[in-house]
Amino acid sequence: MIIDHISNYKRYLNLHPAFAKAFEFLTGLKEDSRGSFPIDGKSLYASIAEVTGRGMEAARLEVHKEYIDIQYILNGADYIGWASAEQSDPGTEYDAEKDYRFVNITPSAWFNVPKAHFVIFFPEDAHAPLAGDKAMAKVFMKVKTV
């Protein structure tokens, strides 16, 4: 997992071949951008929405196999739980179409993600987004693993 301010994105471009396109997209966004964006077919796409957190009790840890998540806050802030997926129980059955399964463990850490910050979750990162209770504008980006 990585959390950082968008101004530092260049530090991470060499981690994945699609990160340059992903961050080019993120740095070009306007604060009022909303909708679905196919950036590179099923290899790289994003959705931007106004969402309200569910609260810590309702937030569930999820993991992915096929995609890396980049979550970016356009406005407001998110509160997210994290745990190592290697420590998780099998949880729910993996949904290949949606690329996720929920795991039943307690997050090892909780952190605030403010405006203009992003978080990168790799397949080994179980994460529980939207654990706060405030409204936010958030980008959910999917990057196909290689």
Secondary structure, DSSP 8 states (H G I E B T S, - for coil): -EEEEGGGGGGGGGG-TTHHHHHHHHHT--TT--EEEEEETTTEEEEEEEEE---TTT--EEE-SSEEEEEEEEESEEEEEEEEGGG----S--BTTTTBEEE-S--SEEEEEETTEEEEE-TTEEEE---SSSEEEEEEEEEE--
